[in-house]
Amino acid sequence: MKRRDLLKTAAILLSAATPQSRVTASDGAANGSPRSARSRVRPGDPRWPSAAEWDRLGKAVRGRLIKLRSPFDDCASAGASCATALKHIGNPYFIGDEPALTQASGWVDAWTSRPSVYAVAAASTADVAAAVDFARRHALRLVVKGGGHGYQGTSNAPDSLLVWTRRMNNVQLHDAFVAQGCKAKQEPQAAASIGAGAMWADAYHAVTTQGGRYVQGGGCRTVGVAGLVQGGGFGSWSKRYGTSAANLLEAEVVTADGKVRVVNECLHPDLFWAIKGGGGGTFGVVTRLTLRTRELPEYFGAVFAGIHASSDEAYKELIAQALGFYRDQLSNAHWGEKMGFRPNNLFTVGMLFQGLDRQQVERTWAPFFDWVRGRSEYSFVREATTLAIPARLFWDPEFLQKNVPGVVMTDDRPGAPSYHAYWAENVEECGQLLHAYKSVWLPAALLDPAQLPGLVDAVFDSSRHWGWALHFNKGLAGAAAEEIAATRRTATNPAAFDAFALAIIASTGSPAYLGMPGPGPDLESARAAAGKVGKAMDALLKVAPAAGAYLAESDYFQSDWQTAYWGANYPRLAAVKRAYDPEGLFIVHHGVGSERWSADGFTRL
């Protein structure tokens, strides 16, 4: 760590420790909790629970304690579980149903997916509370997994006990929900209560396809609802509906003392605020979330295109035209998703819209596409295409397969729910080995005419090193004022509020789980790609040197991560952490309070 970063971290911790915070130990789990040992125990340690103690836990959770073993452990002997895993490794639902696996197989030179020793396959809040209490009493490393999509390996750790919430996936709709203890402060509103193990496929099916309403969630159907909300929760149309975290009305949380707490604006409001963007697996285990639901627009839809420029100068002009067009026509509540920039002078469009029909969208884009067609230095490698889908059917696999072939794939295992589909483009993410993954919020001021040329140069220079994309839905500039105000009441980094987009630059490779047959990853190439990603991000940081990063999609090696992820919110988050988890039972990589623990989460520093 650089001296500057060390001093900054120390200042943050000192600020967090001052008595100005209104959160105290008596508010949370610190009251009466036994102090943990300086290190957690591993198998073989004399303090590791005995077989009889594990058996008692198994009985307490009604037989839901599982001894974990990766299906790839059978590959050396050509076992059946290995064959099944190799057959279905391109199916994210299969990966999510395997408690020994994570959706990514690891990150080069950072972490490798490894199973816990045991998992409690929780089916109820009582199961979660029993697992948390057992881990606390026995000084175990504890990890939590729902969807298992965390890029930074936060939902896995060897030699640990896993709380696996996959089976807690029920969704209940409410016509007039009022948070507990808030009858005098809140008007009833439509909402959905969602179990911690539910994926967005489950939520969209219940709320939209069946219920005719919308709940703000993630674009990837197999991402866990609880993880996305706790990470902040940008969806495809965040400029219209805000973030998932901002739409949270209430949650049920098992804290480090094993107690079950209902949290909302009226009950434990500081813990409620912290789980809205403060990071998953950090303040407790969220077992249920109640999210506000919204009226559906008539249509959801998309615009796709691919344009090649014949020269570098033409490409720079195309970048300028695209960014100016976005600023003038698309920076509003109707639009989200991305534009891409590649080293071979290819510009791509993959934008989603809501609340417009096809004719309105085509009129909006006509000036830009006409400008492209009117110049010989540009050619369409993918002709501009507009899709408008009735909003209630946007996540209906049967409708999509019939009307938009090739867009979705379904879980092909016997007995799988018919609505368990996933976008075809997500297949390449199944089991991916991450080489590098960086993000940065770009301030809307960079789109001003005076600053736009500098941004264009930075985008062009960055694209010389690696292909990447601007995700406009992951910055709130252009959003409705009330949605920005709601997000300000979350722990999300304030840098997101005036950002026009989140730039994401990444490199990934094929699955590389331990035990998989084959030559394994080409580490030399992976590290070379990571170096190019770094240079591409450095070019962007020249115009946004102090910009923050999105917690859920960021660099494992992020420097100054407390400020990058949460900005001025970190001291308050640290105070909440001390109040509800003073001994650090819940520790994840670059999570609140993790600076007090070793990198593997086993030793207190």
C-alpha positions as CSV (number, residue, x, y, z in Angstrom):
1,M,0.0,0.0,0.0
2,K,1.3,3.4,-0.9
3,R,2.0,5.8,2.0
4,R,-0.7,8.2,0.8
5,D,-3.3,5.4,0.7
6,L,-2.2,4.1,4.2
7,L,-2.6,7.6,5.7
8,K,-6.0,8.0,4.1
9,T,-7.2,4.6,5.4
10,A,-6.0,5.5,8.9
11,A,-7.9,8.8,8.7
12,I,-11.0,7.0,7.7
13,L,-10.7,4.6,10.6
14,L,-10.0,7.3,13.1
15,S,-13.0,9.2,11.9
16,A,-15.1,6.1,12.2
17,A,-14.0,5.6,15.8
18,T,-15.0,9.0,17.0
19,P,-18.0,9.4,19.3
20,Q,-19.9,11.6,16.9
21,S,-21.8,8.6,15.4
22,R,-25.2,8.0,16.9
23,V,-24.7,4.2,16.6
24,T,-23.4,2.6,19.8
25,A,-22.5,-0.9,20.8
26,S,-25.7,-1.1,22.9
27,D,-27.7,-0.7,19.7
28,G,-26.6,-4.0,18.3
29,A,-24.9,-7.3,18.7
30,A,-22.0,-6.0,20.9
31,N,-24.3,-6.1,23.9
32,G,-23.6,-9.4,25.7
33,S,-21.6,-11.0,22.8
34,P,-18.6,-13.0,23.8
35,R,-15.3,-11.8,22.4
36,S,-13.9,-13.9,19.5
37,A,-10.4,-15.4,19.4
38,R,-7.7,-13.5,17.5
39,S,-7.9,-16.2,14.8
40,R,-10.5,-18.4,13.4
41,V,-10.2,-22.2,13.5
42,R,-9.5,-24.6,10.6
43,P,-10.0,-28.3,10.3
44,G,-7.2,-30.0,12.3
45,D,-7.1,-27.2,14.9
46,P,-7.8,-28.5,18.4
47,R,-10.7,-26.0,18.6
48,W,-12.4,-27.3,15.4
49,P,-15.8,-28.5,16.3
50,S,-16.1,-32.2,17.1
51,A,-18.2,-34.7,15.0
52,A,-20.7,-34.6,17.8
53,E,-21.0,-30.8,17.7
54,W,-21.4,-30.8,13.9
55,D,-24.1,-33.5,14.4
56,R,-25.9,-31.3,16.9
57,L,-25.9,-28.4,14.3
58,G,-27.2,-30.8,11.7
59,K,-30.1,-31.7,14.0
60,A,-30.8,-28.1,14.8
61,V,-31.2,-27.3,11.1
62,R,-33.3,-30.4,10.5
63,G,-30.8,-32.3,8.4
64,R,-29.8,-29.4,6.2
65,L,-26.1,-29.5,7.1
66,I,-24.1,-30.6,4.0
67,K,-20.5,-31.8,3.8
68,L,-19.2,-30.1,0.6
69,R,-17.2,-31.6,-2.2
70,S,-16.7,-30.1,-5.6
71,P,-18.2,-32.1,-8.5
72,F,-14.8,-31.6,-10.2
73,D,-13.1,-33.7,-7.5
74,D,-14.4,-36.7,-9.4
75,C,-12.7,-35.8,-12.7
76,A,-9.5,-37.7,-11.9
77,S,-11.4,-40.9,-11.7
78,A,-13.9,-40.0,-14.5
79,G,-16.7,-40.0,-11.9
80,A,-20.4,-39.3,-12.7
81,S,-20.5,-35.9,-10.9
82,C,-17.6,-34.7,-13.0
83,A,-19.4,-35.7,-16.2
84,T,-22.6,-34.0,-15.1
85,A,-20.7,-30.8,-14.2
86,L,-18.9,-30.7,-17.5
87,K,-22.2,-31.2,-19.4
88,H,-23.9,-28.4,-17.6
89,I,-21.1,-25.9,-16.9
90,G,-22.6,-23.5,-19.4
91,N,-25.8,-23.4,-17.5
92,P,-25.8,-20.7,-14.7
93,Y,-28.7,-22.4,-12.9
94,F,-26.7,-25.6,-12.6
95,I,-23.7,-23.7,-11.1
96,G,-26.0,-21.9,-8.7
97,D,-27.5,-25.1,-7.6
98,E,-24.1,-26.5,-6.6
99,P,-23.2,-25.2,-3.1
100,A,-19.5,-26.1,-3.7
101,L,-19.3,-23.8,-6.8
102,T,-19.4,-20.1,-7.5
103,Q,-20.5,-18.5,-10.8
104,A,-16.9,-17.4,-11.5
105,S,-14.2,-20.0,-11.1
106,G,-11.7,-17.4,-9.8
107,W,-9.5,-14.4,-10.5
108,V,-5.9,-14.8,-11.7
109,D,-3.5,-14.0,-8.9
110,A,-6.3,-13.2,-6.5
111,W,-8.7,-16.0,-5.6
112,T,-9.8,-19.5,-6.7
113,S,-13.2,-20.9,-6.1
114,R,-13.0,-23.5,-3.3
115,P,-15.8,-25.1,-1.4
116,S,-16.5,-24.6,2.3
117,V,-16.1,-27.6,4.6
118,Y,-19.8,-27.6,5.5
119,A,-22.9,-25.7,4.3
120,V,-26.2,-25.1,5.9
121,A,-28.7,-25.3,3.1
122,A,-31.0,-22.9,4.8
123,A,-34.7,-23.2,4.2
124,S,-35.8,-20.8,7.0
125,T,-34.5,-17.9,9.0
126,A,-34.2,-20.3,12.0
127,D,-31.7,-22.3,10.0
128,V,-29.6,-19.2,9.3
129,A,-29.7,-18.1,12.9
130,A,-28.5,-21.6,14.0
131,A,-25.6,-21.5,11.6
132,V,-24.6,-17.9,12.6
133,D,-24.7,-18.8,16.3
134,F,-22.7,-22.0,15.7
135,A,-20.0,-20.1,13.7
136,R,-19.8,-17.4,16.4
137,R,-19.5,-19.8,19.3
138,H,-16.8,-21.9,17.6
139,A,-14.8,-19.1,16.0
140,L,-15.4,-20.3,12.5
141,R,-14.9,-18.5,9.2
142,L,-18.4,-17.8,7.9
143,V,-19.4,-17.0,4.4
144,V,-22.8,-16.4,2.8
145,K,-24.0,-17.3,-0.7
146,G,-27.3,-16.8,-2.5
147,G,-26.7,-16.4,-6.3
148,G,-22.9,-16.8,-6.0
149,H,-22.1,-14.1,-8.6
150,G,-19.6,-12.1,-6.6
151,Y,-16.6,-11.3,-8.7
152,Q,-14.3,-10.8,-5.8
153,G,-14.8,-14.3,-4.3
154,T,-16.8,-13.0,-1.3
155,S,-19.2,-16.0,-1.3
156,N,-16.6,-18.6,-0.9
157,A,-13.7,-19.5,1.4
158,P,-11.9,-22.8,2.1
159,D,-12.1,-24.2,5.7
160,S,-15.3,-22.3,6.4
161,L,-19.0,-22.8,7.2
162,L,-21.3,-21.6,4.4
163,V,-24.8,-20.2,4.9
164,W,-26.4,-21.1,1.6
165,T,-29.8,-19.4,1.1
166,R,-30.6,-20.8,-2.4
167,R,-33.7,-22.6,-1.1
168,M,-35.2,-19.5,0.5
169,N,-36.6,-18.3,-2.9
170,N,-40.2,-17.5,-2.3
171,V,-41.8,-14.3,-3.6
172,Q,-45.0,-12.8,-2.0
173,L,-46.8,-9.8,-3.5
174,H,-48.4,-7.1,-1.4
175,D,-51.1,-4.6,-2.6
176,A,-50.7,-2.3,0.4
177,F,-47.4,-2.9,2.4
178,V,-46.4,-0.8,5.4
179,A,-43.1,-1.5,7.1
180,Q,-43.3,-2.7,10.7
181,G,-43.4,0.1,13.2
182,C,-44.0,2.7,10.4
183,K,-47.8,2.9,10.3
184,A,-47.7,6.6,11.4
185,K,-45.0,7.5,8.9
186,Q,-45.7,5.5,5.7
187,E,-48.5,5.2,3.3
188,P,-49.4,1.7,2.1
189,Q,-47.8,0.8,-1.2
190,A,-47.4,-2.1,-3.6
191,A,-44.4,-4.3,-2.8
192,A,-42.9,-7.8,-3.0
193,S,-41.3,-9.7,-0.2
194,I,-38.5,-11.9,-1.6
195,G,-36.5,-14.7,0.0
196,A,-32.7,-14.2,0.3
197,G,-32.0,-17.1,-2.1
198,A,-34.3,-15.9,-4.9
199,M,-32.7,-14.9,-8.2
200,W,-34.1,-12.1,-10.4
201,A,-35.6,-14.7,-12.6
202,D,-37.8,-15.7,-9.7
203,A,-38.6,-12.1,-8.9
204,Y,-39.5,-11.0,-12.4
205,H,-41.6,-14.1,-13.0
206,A,-43.7,-13.5,-9.9
207,V,-43.8,-9.7,-10.0
208,T,-44.0,-8.9,-13.8
209,T,-45.0,-12.0,-15.8
210,Q,-47.6,-13.1,-13.3
211,G,-48.3,-9.9,-11.3
212,G,-48.2,-7.3,-14.0
213,R,-45.8,-4.9,-12.1
214,Y,-42.1,-4.1,-12.1
215,V,-39.5,-4.5,-9.4
216,Q,-36.1,-2.8,-9.9
217,G,-33.5,-5.5,-10.3
218,G,-30.5,-6.7,-12.2
219,G,-30.2,-7.4,-15.9
220,C,-28.8,-10.9,-15.4
221,R,-31.6,-13.2,-14.3
222,T,-29.4,-15.6,-12.3
223,V,-28.0,-12.9,-10.0
224,G,-29.3,-13.1,-6.4
225,V,-31.8,-10.5,-5.3
226,A,-30.2,-10.1,-1.8
227,G,-26.7,-9.7,-3.1
228,L,-27.6,-7.1,-5.7
229,V,-29.6,-5.0,-3.2
230,Q,-26.8,-5.0,-0.7
231,G,-24.2,-4.1,-3.4
232,G,-26.3,-1.1,-4.5
233,G,-28.4,-2.6,-7.2
234,F,-28.2,-0.8,-10.5
235,G,-30.7,-2.2,-13.0
236,S,-31.2,-1.7,-16.7
237,W,-33.4,1.4,-16.1
238,S,-32.0,3.0,-13.0
239,K,-32.6,6.4,-14.4
240,R,-36.3,5.7,-14.3
241,Y,-36.7,3.4,-11.2
242,G,-33.6,4.2,-9.1
243,T,-31.5,1.5,-7.6
244,S,-32.7,-1.7,-6.0
245,A,-31.3,-0.5,-2.7
246,A,-33.3,2.7,-3.0
247,N,-36.5,0.6,-3.5
248,L,-35.9,-1.5,-0.3
249,L,-38.7,-0.9,2.2
250,E,-37.8,-3.5,4.8
251,A,-35.5,-6.5,5.4
252,E,-35.1,-9.3,7.9
253,V,-31.5,-9.8,9.0
254,V,-29.7,-12.3,11.2
255,T,-27.0,-10.4,13.0
256,A,-23.7,-11.7,14.4
257,D,-25.3,-12.5,17.8
258,G,-27.7,-14.9,16.1
259,K,-30.7,-12.6,16.7
260,V,-33.3,-12.0,14.0
261,R,-34.0,-8.3,13.4
262,V,-36.6,-6.6,11.2
263,V,-35.0,-3.4,9.8
264,N,-36.6,-0.5,8.0
265,E,-36.7,3.3,8.3
266,C,-38.4,2.9,11.7
267,L,-36.7,-0.1,13.2
268,H,-32.8,-0.2,13.4
269,P,-32.6,2.5,10.7
270,D,-28.8,2.6,10.7
271,L,-28.5,-1.1,9.9
272,F,-31.3,-0.7,7.3
273,W,-29.3,2.1,5.7
274,A,-26.1,0.1,5.8
275,I,-27.5,-2.9,4.0
276,K,-28.7,-0.6,1.2
277,G,-25.4,-0.6,-0.7
278,G,-23.0,-1.3,2.1
279,G,-22.0,-4.7,0.8
280,G,-23.3,-8.3,1.2
281,G,-22.0,-10.7,3.8
282,T,-20.8,-7.7,6.0
283,F,-23.5,-6.7,8.5
284,G,-25.4,-9.9,8.8
285,V,-27.3,-12.5,6.8
286,V,-30.3,-10.9,5.0
287,T,-33.0,-13.5,4.9
288,R,-35.9,-11.6,3.4
289,L,-36.3,-8.3,1.5
290,T,-39.4,-6.3,0.7
291,L,-39.0,-4.1,-2.3
292,R,-41.3,-1.5,-3.7
293,T,-43.0,-2.4,-7.0
294,R,-43.9,-0.1,-9.9
295,E,-46.4,0.2,-12.6
296,L,-45.3,-1.3,-15.9
297,P,-44.8,0.8,-19.0
298,E,-46.4,-0.4,-22.2
299,Y,-43.0,-1.5,-23.7
300,F,-39.5,-2.5,-22.8
301,G,-37.1,-2.8,-25.7
302,A,-33.7,-2.5,-27.2
303,V,-31.6,-0.9,-29.9
304,F,-28.6,-2.8,-31.4
305,A,-26.0,-1.7,-33.9
306,G,-22.3,-2.2,-34.8
307,I,-20.4,0.5,-36.7
308,H,-16.9,0.3,-38.1
309,A,-14.8,3.4,-38.8
310,S,-12.2,3.2,-41.6
311,S,-9.6,5.3,-39.8
312,D,-8.6,6.5,-36.4
313,E,-9.7,10.0,-37.1
314,A,-13.1,8.8,-38.3
315,Y,-13.4,6.7,-35.2
316,K,-12.7,9.7,-32.9
317,E,-15.3,11.7,-34.8
318,L,-17.8,8.8,-34.3
319,I,-17.0,8.7,-30.6
320,A,-17.7,12.4,-30.4
321,Q,-20.9,12.1,-32.3
322,A,-22.1,9.2,-30.2
323,L,-21.4,10.9,-26.8
324,G,-23.0,14.1,-27.9
325,F,-26.0,12.3,-29.2
326,Y,-26.3,10.5,-25.8
327,R,-26.0,13.8,-23.9
328,D,-28.7,15.5,-26.0
329,Q,-31.2,12.6,-26.6
330,L,-30.6,9.7,-24.3
331,S,-29.6,11.0,-20.9
332,N,-33.1,10.6,-19.5
333,A,-35.3,8.1,-17.7
334,H,-36.1,6.2,-20.9
335,W,-32.6,4.8,-21.5
336,G,-30.0,2.4,-20.1
337,E,-27.3,-0.1,-20.8
338,K,-24.3,0.4,-23.0
339,M,-22.2,1.6,-25.9
340,G,-18.9,-0.2,-26.6
341,F,-15.5,0.9,-28.0
342,R,-12.9,-1.6,-29.4
343,P,-9.3,-1.4,-30.6
344,N,-10.3,-2.2,-34.2
345,N,-12.3,1.0,-34.5
346,L,-15.6,-0.8,-33.9
347,F,-18.4,1.0,-32.0
348,T,-21.3,-1.0,-30.7
349,V,-24.7,-0.1,-29.4
350,G,-26.7,-2.3,-27.0
351,M,-29.2,0.2,-25.4
352,L,-32.4,-0.7,-23.6
353,F,-35.4,1.5,-23.3
354,Q,-38.7,1.7,-21.4
355,G,-41.8,3.8,-21.8
356,L,-41.4,4.3,-25.6
357,D,-42.8,2.5,-28.6
358,R,-40.8,1.4,-31.6
359,Q,-41.7,4.4,-33.7
360,Q,-40.7,6.8,-31.0
361,V,-37.4,5.0,-30.6
362,E,-36.6,5.0,-34.3
363,R,-37.4,8.7,-34.6
364,T,-35.0,9.4,-31.7
365,W,-32.1,7.5,-33.3
366,A,-32.8,8.5,-36.9
367,P,-30.5,11.6,-36.8
368,F,-27.5,9.6,-35.5
369,F,-27.9,6.7,-37.8
370,D,-28.5,9.0,-40.8
371,W,-25.3,10.8,-39.9
372,V,-23.4,7.5,-40.0
373,R,-25.0,6.4,-43.3
374,G,-24.2,9.7,-44.9
375,R,-20.4,9.2,-44.6
376,S,-18.4,6.7,-46.6
377,E,-15.9,6.2,-43.8
378,Y,-18.4,4.2,-41.8
379,S,-20.0,0.9,-42.4
380,F,-22.6,-1.1,-40.4
381,V,-21.2,-4.5,-39.4
382,R,-24.5,-5.0,-37.5
383,E,-27.4,-3.2,-39.0
384,A,-29.4,-1.0,-36.6
385,T,-32.2,-3.0,-35.1
386,T,-35.0,-1.9,-32.8
387,L,-37.0,-4.4,-30.7
388,A,-40.1,-3.3,-28.7
389,I,-41.6,-6.0,-26.4
390,P,-44.7,-5.8,-24.3
391,A,-43.3,-5.1,-20.9
392,R,-45.2,-7.8,-19.1
393,L,-43.6,-10.4,-21.5
394,F,-40.0,-9.1,-21.3
395,W,-39.0,-12.0,-19.0
396,D,-41.4,-14.6,-20.5
397,P,-39.2,-17.3,-22.1
398,E,-42.0,-18.8,-24.2
399,F,-42.8,-15.4,-25.8
400,L,-39.1,-14.5,-26.3
401,Q,-38.2,-17.8,-27.9
402,K,-41.1,-17.5,-30.3
403,N,-40.7,-13.9,-31.2
404,V,-37.0,-13.2,-30.7
405,P,-35.2,-16.5,-31.5
406,G,-31.8,-16.8,-30.0
407,V,-32.1,-14.2,-27.4
408,V,-32.7,-16.5,-24.4
409,M,-31.7,-20.0,-23.4
410,T,-33.4,-22.1,-20.7
411,D,-32.3,-24.4,-18.0
412,D,-32.5,-27.7,-19.8
413,R,-32.3,-30.0,-16.8
414,P,-35.3,-32.2,-16.0
415,G,-37.8,-30.6,-13.7
416,A,-36.3,-27.1,-14.0
417,P,-39.0,-24.3,-13.8
418,S,-40.0,-23.1,-17.3
419,Y,-39.2,-19.5,-16.4
420,H,-35.6,-20.3,-15.5
421,A,-34.1,-18.7,-18.7
422,Y,-31.0,-16.6,-19.2
423,W,-29.8,-14.3,-21.8
424,A,-27.7,-16.1,-24.5
425,E,-24.9,-13.5,-24.1
426,N,-24.5,-14.6,-20.4
427,V,-23.3,-18.0,-21.4
428,E,-19.7,-16.7,-21.7
429,E,-19.9,-15.7,-18.0
430,C,-20.6,-19.2,-16.7
431,G,-17.6,-20.3,-14.7
432,Q,-15.5,-17.5,-16.1
433,L,-12.0,-17.0,-14.9
434,L,-11.4,-13.3,-14.3
435,H,-8.2,-11.8,-15.6
436,A,-9.1,-8.2,-14.7
437,Y,-12.2,-6.2,-13.9
438,K,-12.2,-2.4,-13.4
439,S,-14.9,0.3,-13.2
440,V,-15.1,4.0,-12.8
441,W,-18.0,6.5,-12.6
442,L,-17.6,9.3,-15.1
443,P,-19.0,12.7,-14.1
444,A,-21.7,14.2,-16.3
445,A,-19.7,17.4,-16.5
446,L,-17.4,15.6,-19.0
447,L,-20.2,15.7,-21.5
448,D,-20.3,19.5,-21.5
449,P,-19.2,21.0,-24.8
450,A,-16.1,22.4,-23.3
451,Q,-15.0,19.1,-21.7
452,L,-16.2,16.7,-24.4
453,P,-13.1,16.8,-26.6
454,G,-11.0,15.7,-23.6
455,L,-13.4,12.9,-22.9
456,V,-13.4,11.8,-26.6
457,D,-9.6,11.7,-26.5
458,A,-9.6,9.6,-23.3
459,V,-12.2,7.2,-24.7
460,F,-10.2,6.8,-27.9
461,D,-6.9,6.4,-26.1
462,S,-8.4,3.8,-23.8
463,S,-9.8,1.8,-26.7
464,R,-6.4,1.4,-28.2
465,H,-5.5,-0.9,-25.3
466,W,-8.7,-2.9,-24.8
467,G,-12.3,-3.1,-25.7
468,W,-14.8,-1.8,-23.1
469,A,-18.2,-0.2,-22.6
470,L,-20.0,2.7,-21.0
471,H,-23.0,1.5,-18.9
472,F,-25.3,4.4,-18.8
473,N,-27.8,2.8,-16.4
474,K,-25.1,2.6,-13.7
475,G,-24.9,6.4,-13.4
476,L,-27.8,8.5,-12.2
477,A,-27.2,11.8,-14.1
478,G,-30.4,12.3,-16.1
479,A,-32.6,10.4,-13.7
480,A,-35.7,11.9,-12.1
481,A,-35.0,14.0,-9.0
482,E,-37.1,11.8,-6.8
483,E,-35.0,8.7,-7.7
484,I,-31.8,10.5,-7.0
485,A,-33.1,11.7,-3.7
486,A,-34.1,8.1,-2.8
487,T,-30.7,6.8,-3.7
488,R,-29.1,9.5,-1.5
489,R,-30.8,7.7,1.4
490,T,-28.6,4.6,0.7
491,A,-25.0,3.8,1.4
492,T,-24.1,4.1,-2.3
493,N,-21.1,6.2,-3.2
494,P,-22.4,9.8,-3.9
495,A,-20.2,9.8,-7.0
496,A,-22.9,7.8,-8.7
497,F,-25.4,10.5,-8.4
498,D,-23.8,12.9,-10.9
499,A,-22.2,10.3,-13.1
500,F,-23.5,9.9,-16.6
501,A,-22.2,6.3,-16.9
502,L,-20.0,3.6,-15.3
503,A,-17.1,2.6,-17.5
504,I,-16.3,-1.1,-17.2
505,I,-13.2,-2.6,-18.6
506,A,-12.6,-6.4,-18.1
507,S,-10.9,-9.5,-19.4
508,T,-12.1,-13.0,-18.7
509,G,-11.3,-16.6,-19.8
510,S,-12.9,-20.1,-19.9
511,P,-13.8,-21.9,-16.7
512,A,-10.9,-23.1,-14.6
513,Y,-12.3,-24.8,-11.5
514,L,-9.9,-26.9,-9.5
515,G,-9.9,-30.4,-10.8
516,M,-11.3,-29.6,-14.2
517,P,-9.6,-31.7,-17.0
518,G,-7.5,-29.9,-19.6
519,P,-4.4,-27.8,-19.7
520,G,-5.7,-25.1,-17.4
521,P,-5.6,-21.3,-18.0
522,D,-2.8,-19.6,-19.9
523,L,-1.6,-17.4,-17.0
524,E,0.9,-15.5,-19.1
525,S,-1.8,-14.4,-21.6
526,A,-4.2,-13.7,-18.7
527,R,-1.6,-11.4,-17.0
528,A,-0.8,-9.7,-20.3
529,A,-4.6,-9.0,-20.8
530,A,-4.8,-7.6,-17.3
531,G,-2.0,-5.3,-18.1
532,K,-3.8,-4.0,-21.1
533,V,-7.0,-3.5,-19.1
534,G,-5.0,-1.5,-16.6
535,K,-3.6,0.8,-19.3
536,A,-7.1,1.3,-20.8
537,M,-8.4,2.4,-17.4
538,D,-5.4,4.7,-16.8
539,A,-6.3,6.5,-20.0
540,L,-9.9,7.2,-18.7
541,L,-8.7,8.2,-15.2
542,K,-6.8,11.1,-16.8
543,V,-10.2,12.9,-17.2
544,A,-11.7,11.5,-13.9
545,P,-8.8,11.0,-11.5
546,A,-10.8,11.0,-8.3
547,A,-13.9,9.1,-9.5
548,G,-15.2,6.2,-7.5
549,A,-15.9,2.6,-8.5
550,Y,-19.0,0.4,-8.3
551,L,-18.6,-2.1,-5.4
552,A,-20.3,-5.0,-7.2
553,E,-18.2,-4.6,-10.4
554,S,-14.7,-3.5,-9.6
555,D,-11.1,-4.4,-9.3
556,Y,-10.1,-7.1,-6.7
557,F,-6.9,-5.0,-6.2
558,Q,-8.8,-1.7,-5.9
559,S,-6.6,0.8,-4.0
560,D,-8.2,3.2,-1.5
561,W,-11.3,0.9,-1.7
562,Q,-13.1,2.5,1.3
563,T,-13.3,5.8,-0.5
564,A,-13.6,4.4,-4.0
565,Y,-16.7,2.3,-3.0
566,W,-18.4,4.5,-0.5
567,G,-16.9,7.9,-0.4
568,A,-17.9,10.0,2.6
569,N,-20.2,7.2,3.7
570,Y,-17.5,4.9,5.0
571,P,-17.1,6.3,8.5
572,R,-20.8,5.8,9.1
573,L,-20.7,2.3,7.7
574,A,-17.8,1.5,9.9
575,A,-19.8,2.6,12.9
576,V,-22.7,0.4,12.0
577,K,-20.3,-2.5,11.6
578,R,-18.9,-2.0,15.1
579,A,-22.3,-1.8,16.6
580,Y,-23.8,-5.0,15.0
581,D,-20.7,-7.1,14.4
582,P,-17.9,-5.8,16.8
583,E,-15.9,-9.0,16.6
584,G,-15.9,-9.3,12.8
585,L,-17.9,-12.5,12.3
586,F,-18.9,-11.3,8.8
587,I,-15.7,-10.4,6.9
588,V,-15.4,-10.3,3.1
589,H,-12.7,-9.0,0.8
590,H,-12.7,-5.2,0.8
591,G,-15.9,-5.2,2.9
592,V,-16.5,-2.7,5.7
593,G,-14.2,-3.6,8.6
594,S,-12.1,-6.0,6.6
595,E,-9.0,-3.8,7.0
596,R,-8.8,-5.3,10.6
597,W,-8.4,-8.8,9.3
598,S,-5.9,-10.8,7.2
599,A,-6.6,-11.2,3.5
600,D,-8.1,-14.7,4.1
601,G,-10.3,-13.5,6.9
602,F,-8.8,-15.9,9.5
603,T,-6.6,-13.6,11.5
604,R,-7.3,-10.4,13.3
605,L,-4.7,-7.8,12.6
